Amino acid sequence: MVNAAIEALHASMGADGMSDEEMSALGQDLHLWHDDLRRVHLLSNDLASNEFHTACAADQEALDAFASRDPREQALWVFHARDHLFRDVELHLAFQAKANGKYWKKHRIDAGLDLTNEREKLEAFSHEVAKLFEKSGAGKSTHIEQSVHAADGSVQLTIYVEGPITALAHFTENKFNRQTTRIALETALVYQPATGVIESVVKGGSKNHQTVLQLFGKHVVGREIQPEEIEKTRFKLNELREGLETFDDLSPLGVEKIRLRRAQFRPRGSTGVAIRIEASAEQDQDDAIELARKTLKIQHSFETEYNLDGASVIVYLAPVDGQKPKRFSFDLYSTGSSTIKNLSEKNQPIANAVLQSLNVIEAEEAAV
């Protein structure tokens, strides 16, 4: 329907004899509108819906609007009527998605710090961060956004730095062109005043994380801080090599079956080699462990020669009230990184219970 409307608009523009400049301006507006719809689509999920409800707990107009709308419509309503909240949630969920990767670290500093809202100091902070990437060809232009997570009051600072010059190949009016652009490099910090925990996504290794935190103390806090790194708890993935037999009855949580969709192995003593096994998502097919046992044959036994380095767990839920069975999946790595934070609030505790029952984590780690 949207495409048909745009085609009708395009036809009417030609009939009215619009100038090339007018056509170009309208095309740019349509491009931006399409990008807005894409952003709304990305927040049309239960995680975003929960964030919207939490932030609008005292906003009766918003609660009335949510009551008759599904998550997709809620996201569109918030984008239109509460644009600042939409951006806060967008930034928060984007950080959660990035916080599971190799550029993420967690530290502890003093709790209850008073962070500045002064634009001049925030921009000074972002320009100092930009200098870290000058050697890789980054520019001097920056943009910084400050947002607050309604659920726990954590404050997020997201910094965009003008990246190196990149040539993009694309088509314009059926012609092939190369356009030079500068993709934004993203750095982010999330500070929890209640606990003093500060999480960072910074490229360039531990040294850059430390530098960004010191700059945060200097410009945003107004004094020197002493960050203490919080080590990620490693996942004992080798426990899964014997199969996925759980030690607890997970049926009260609605769990019907657990499989490994993907498994990544590294031969012991050969860190530069990784073997990736991918299985079907179908519930009755061999999972990645079973495929690995049939595939990885070397001089000695599979268990003693390979470490399970990464895995994608798929959890099948029993059907409820005749509804279609549901499933969800998440990735985890032996280093302690996972995508569990990206699951819905309903599925996160189920994922932790699964890992605890498989001896991948301890009970106290599941609670965290």
VMD Tcl script that draws the C-alpha trace (Angstrom):
set ca {
  {0.00 0.00 0.00}
  {2.84 2.39 0.83}
  {4.68 1.58 -2.41}
  {1.48 2.04 -4.42}
  {0.93 5.44 -2.82}
  {4.50 6.51 -3.62}
  {4.13 5.35 -7.23}
  {0.89 7.36 -7.51}
  {2.67 10.38 -6.04}
  {5.53 9.93 -8.50}
  {3.08 9.80 -11.40}
  {1.31 12.94 -10.20}
  {4.61 14.79 -9.88}
  {5.40 14.06 -13.51}
  {1.93 15.20 -14.57}
  {2.22 18.49 -12.67}
  {5.54 19.25 -14.31}
  {7.61 19.62 -11.12}
  {11.13 20.93 -11.53}
  {14.18 18.72 -10.99}
  {14.94 20.62 -7.78}
  {11.43 20.02 -6.41}
  {11.60 16.36 -7.41}
  {14.97 15.99 -5.67}
  {13.74 17.69 -2.47}
  {10.63 15.50 -2.34}
  {12.75 12.43 -2.97}
  {14.96 13.37 -0.01}
  {11.89 13.80 2.19}
  {10.65 10.34 1.17}
  {14.08 8.90 1.93}
  {14.03 10.39 5.44}
  {10.45 9.19 5.96}
  {11.46 5.68 4.92}
  {14.33 5.82 7.42}
  {11.90 6.88 10.17}
  {9.69 3.88 9.37}
  {12.75 1.63 9.54}
  {13.62 2.98 13.00}
  {10.06 2.39 14.20}
  {10.17 -1.15 12.82}
  {13.35 -1.89 14.80}
  {11.58 -0.86 18.03}
  {8.43 -2.87 17.31}
  {9.22 -5.56 19.88}
  {8.49 -6.54 23.49}
  {11.78 -5.09 24.82}
  {10.95 -1.62 23.49}
  {7.30 -1.92 24.54}
  {8.35 -2.67 28.13}
  {10.65 0.37 28.09}
  {7.84 2.59 26.81}
  {5.42 1.35 29.51}
  {8.00 1.85 32.28}
  {8.84 5.39 31.19}
  {5.15 6.30 30.80}
  {3.92 4.81 34.08}
  {2.61 8.25 35.15}
  {1.61 9.38 31.64}
  {-2.11 8.56 31.35}
  {-2.39 9.76 27.75}
  {0.36 7.34 26.71}
  {-1.10 4.45 28.73}
  {-4.50 4.98 27.10}
  {-2.84 4.98 23.68}
  {-0.91 1.77 24.47}
  {-4.02 -0.08 25.69}
  {-5.50 -0.48 22.22}
  {-2.27 -0.93 20.25}
  {0.20 -3.75 19.60}
  {4.00 -3.21 19.94}
  {4.32 -2.03 16.32}
  {1.63 0.61 16.76}
  {2.97 1.61 20.17}
  {6.40 2.29 18.64}
  {4.85 4.44 15.91}
  {2.74 6.36 18.46}
  {5.77 7.05 20.69}
  {7.83 8.13 17.68}
  {5.12 10.67 16.82}
  {3.94 11.79 20.27}
  {6.97 11.22 22.56}
  {9.94 11.60 20.25}
  {12.46 12.20 23.06}
  {11.43 8.97 24.80}
  {11.65 7.10 21.50}
  {15.25 8.23 21.06}
  {16.15 7.33 24.66}
  {14.84 3.78 24.19}
  {16.46 3.52 20.77}
  {19.86 4.44 22.20}
  {19.46 2.13 25.21}
  {18.57 -0.94 23.14}
  {21.33 -0.18 20.64}
  {23.84 -0.16 23.50}
  {22.50 -3.45 24.87}
  {23.00 -5.03 21.46}
  {26.59 -3.76 21.20}
  {27.48 -4.48 24.84}
  {27.86 -8.20 24.15}
  {30.68 -7.78 21.65}
  {34.43 -7.58 21.92}
  {34.49 -3.78 22.37}
  {32.54 -3.88 25.66}
  {33.89 -3.59 29.20}
  {32.37 -3.07 32.63}
  {33.97 -1.10 35.48}
  {32.97 0.10 38.94}
  {33.38 3.70 40.09}
  {31.77 5.74 42.91}
  {27.99 5.50 43.14}
  {25.74 8.57 43.19}
  {27.94 10.78 41.04}
  {26.33 13.98 39.72}
  {26.80 14.09 35.95}
  {26.80 17.41 34.15}
  {24.11 18.43 31.66}
  {26.07 21.41 30.37}
  {26.33 21.18 26.62}
  {29.76 22.82 26.51}
  {31.29 20.21 28.85}
  {29.62 17.31 27.05}
  {30.93 18.52 23.71}
  {34.42 18.99 25.16}
  {34.24 15.36 26.29}
  {33.22 14.15 22.81}
  {35.98 16.13 21.08}
  {38.60 14.62 23.42}
  {37.25 11.14 22.63}
  {37.51 11.90 18.90}
  {41.27 12.42 19.26}
  {41.65 8.71 20.10}
  {40.70 7.81 16.55}
  {42.77 10.40 14.66}
  {45.50 7.87 13.83}
  {42.94 5.68 12.03}
  {41.88 8.57 9.79}
  {38.92 9.88 11.80}
  {37.87 13.50 11.46}
  {37.27 16.16 14.10}
  {33.48 16.45 13.91}
  {31.51 14.84 16.75}
  {27.96 14.51 18.06}
  {27.00 13.53 21.62}
  {23.61 12.51 23.03}
  {22.64 12.05 26.67}
  {19.71 9.78 27.56}
  {18.20 8.28 30.71}
  {16.95 4.71 31.11}
  {13.62 4.91 32.94}
  {13.81 1.43 34.51}
  {16.95 1.99 36.64}
  {17.84 5.65 36.18}
  {21.09 4.84 34.36}
  {22.54 7.63 32.22}
  {23.88 6.89 28.75}
  {26.29 9.05 26.78}
  {26.51 8.15 23.09}
  {29.28 9.77 21.03}
  {29.50 9.73 17.25}
  {32.89 10.57 15.72}
  {33.47 11.43 12.06}
  {35.09 8.27 10.70}
  {37.68 7.77 7.93}
  {36.76 8.59 4.34}
  {34.96 5.66 2.76}
  {33.82 5.20 -0.85}
  {30.32 3.76 -1.24}
  {29.24 2.15 -4.50}
  {25.58 2.81 -5.26}
  {23.07 3.45 -8.04}
  {21.41 6.84 -8.60}
  {18.76 7.23 -11.34}
  {19.86 3.91 -12.83}
  {23.47 5.07 -13.02}
  {26.38 3.54 -11.13}
  {28.28 5.98 -8.92}
  {30.88 6.05 -6.19}
  {30.23 8.48 -3.37}
  {32.72 9.36 -0.67}
  {31.35 9.58 2.85}
  {32.43 9.37 6.47}
  {30.70 6.66 8.48}
  {30.24 7.61 12.14}
  {32.36 5.76 14.70}
  {30.31 5.09 17.82}
  {31.43 5.15 21.46}
  {29.04 4.83 24.39}
  {29.03 4.83 28.21}
  {26.22 3.80 30.56}
  {26.53 4.85 34.22}
  {24.26 3.41 36.94}
  {24.17 5.94 39.83}
  {22.66 3.40 42.24}
  {25.50 0.87 41.92}
  {28.44 2.81 40.49}
  {28.73 0.35 37.59}
  {29.77 1.94 34.31}
  {29.74 0.03 31.02}
  {31.57 1.16 27.91}
  {31.66 0.31 24.22}
  {34.96 1.62 22.83}
  {37.08 0.45 19.93}
  {40.84 0.17 20.31}
  {41.38 -2.11 23.31}
  {41.64 -1.72 27.08}
  {43.82 1.38 26.89}
  {41.11 3.30 25.01}
  {38.47 2.18 27.53}
  {40.61 3.55 30.36}
  {41.24 6.81 28.51}
  {37.54 7.36 27.77}
  {36.67 6.72 31.42}
  {39.29 9.22 32.62}
  {37.93 11.79 30.15}
  {34.43 11.04 31.43}
  {35.62 11.82 34.97}
  {37.35 15.03 33.91}
  {34.59 16.55 31.76}
  {31.31 14.95 32.87}
  {31.89 14.25 36.58}
  {34.26 17.14 37.19}
  {36.96 15.19 39.03}
  {39.33 12.27 38.63}
  {37.82 8.80 39.02}
  {39.40 5.41 39.77}
  {37.68 2.75 37.62}
  {38.02 -0.88 38.75}
  {37.44 -3.37 35.98}
  {34.74 -5.98 36.61}
  {35.83 -9.22 35.02}
  {33.23 -11.07 33.00}
  {32.36 -14.49 34.39}
  {33.42 -17.11 31.87}
  {30.86 -19.59 30.57}
  {31.79 -23.23 31.07}
  {30.81 -24.21 27.54}
  {32.77 -27.47 27.61}
  {29.97 -28.79 29.83}
  {27.84 -28.90 26.67}
  {30.09 -31.29 24.77}
  {28.46 -34.29 26.48}
  {25.05 -33.18 25.27}
  {22.27 -30.93 26.57}
  {20.77 -33.05 29.34}
  {19.48 -30.70 32.04}
  {19.78 -31.39 35.77}
  {16.45 -29.75 36.61}
  {12.87 -30.00 35.41}
  {12.38 -26.86 33.32}
  {8.79 -27.66 32.29}
  {7.36 -25.18 34.86}
  {9.13 -22.48 32.83}
  {7.53 -23.78 29.65}
  {10.75 -25.29 28.25}
  {10.10 -28.27 26.01}
  {13.51 -28.83 24.42}
  {16.99 -27.28 24.16}
  {19.34 -27.59 21.20}
  {22.58 -26.03 20.00}
  {21.92 -24.31 16.69}
  {25.58 -23.37 16.23}
  {28.82 -24.43 17.91}
  {32.34 -23.09 17.45}
  {35.30 -25.26 18.44}
  {38.98 -24.46 18.78}
  {41.61 -27.21 18.82}
  {43.58 -26.99 22.04}
  {46.92 -25.31 21.51}
  {45.86 -23.76 18.18}
  {44.13 -20.46 18.90}
  {44.29 -19.35 15.27}
  {41.98 -22.11 14.08}
  {38.21 -22.19 14.63}
  {35.74 -24.80 13.42}
  {32.11 -23.72 13.15}
  {29.25 -26.21 13.06}
  {25.74 -25.07 12.13}
  {22.63 -27.20 12.51}
  {19.06 -26.91 11.32}
  {16.63 -24.91 13.45}
  {14.10 -27.73 13.23}
  {13.41 -29.33 16.60}
  {13.70 -32.97 15.46}
  {17.05 -32.62 13.62}
  {20.58 -33.29 14.93}
  {21.92 -30.30 16.82}
  {25.41 -28.82 16.50}
  {26.94 -31.10 19.17}
  {25.61 -34.23 17.47}
  {26.89 -33.03 14.10}
  {30.28 -32.24 15.67}
  {30.59 -35.76 17.07}
  {30.01 -37.15 13.58}
  {32.40 -34.68 11.93}
  {35.36 -33.95 14.24}
  {37.51 -37.08 14.07}
  {41.22 -36.78 14.89}
  {43.93 -38.82 16.60}
  {42.42 -38.78 20.08}
  {38.93 -38.30 21.46}
  {36.81 -35.26 20.59}
  {36.46 -34.22 24.24}
  {40.18 -33.94 24.96}
  {41.24 -32.24 21.72}
  {38.68 -29.45 21.26}
  {37.36 -26.61 23.42}
  {33.82 -25.36 22.81}
  {34.48 -21.66 22.25}
  {31.06 -20.31 21.27}
  {27.51 -21.55 20.93}
  {24.03 -20.50 19.85}
  {21.37 -22.03 22.10}
  {17.81 -22.43 20.84}
  {15.04 -22.99 23.40}
  {11.72 -24.49 22.33}
  {8.71 -23.56 24.46}
  {5.67 -25.77 24.88}
  {2.46 -24.49 23.23}
  {0.09 -22.64 25.57}
  {-3.72 -22.77 25.22}
  {-3.51 -24.27 21.75}
  {-1.28 -21.49 20.42}
  {1.54 -22.12 17.98}
  {4.75 -23.29 19.76}
  {7.33 -20.54 20.27}
  {11.10 -20.56 20.49}
  {13.94 -18.13 21.11}
  {17.71 -18.27 20.79}
  {20.78 -16.53 22.16}
  {24.54 -16.61 21.60}
  {27.23 -17.08 24.24}
  {31.01 -17.33 24.25}
  {33.44 -18.90 26.70}
  {34.86 -15.43 27.45}
  {31.61 -14.47 29.21}
  {29.87 -12.49 26.45}
  {26.28 -13.32 25.51}
  {23.21 -11.86 23.83}
  {20.87 -12.73 26.71}
  {20.36 -9.02 27.40}
  {18.68 -8.72 24.00}
  {15.94 -11.21 24.93}
  {12.56 -10.12 26.26}
  {12.13 -9.69 30.02}
  {10.09 -12.93 30.00}
  {12.77 -14.99 28.25}
  {15.88 -13.69 30.04}
  {15.25 -15.63 33.28}
  {14.40 -18.74 31.24}
  {17.75 -18.46 29.42}
  {19.63 -18.12 32.72}
  {17.74 -21.09 34.19}
  {18.69 -23.17 31.15}
  {22.38 -22.30 31.52}
  {22.29 -23.01 35.24}
  {20.64 -26.39 34.68}
  {23.30 -27.25 32.08}
  {26.11 -26.33 34.55}
  {27.31 -23.54 32.25}
  {26.87 -20.98 35.05}
  {26.42 -21.17 38.81}
  {23.21 -20.23 40.59}
  {24.55 -16.92 41.92}
  {25.68 -15.94 38.41}
  {22.19 -16.65 37.06}
  {20.73 -14.29 39.65}
  {23.00 -11.49 38.43}
}
mol new
graphics top color blue
foreach p $ca { graphics top sphere $p radius 0.5 }
foreach p [lrange $ca 0 end-1] q [lrange $ca 1 end] { graphics top cylinder $p $q radius 0.2 }
display resetview
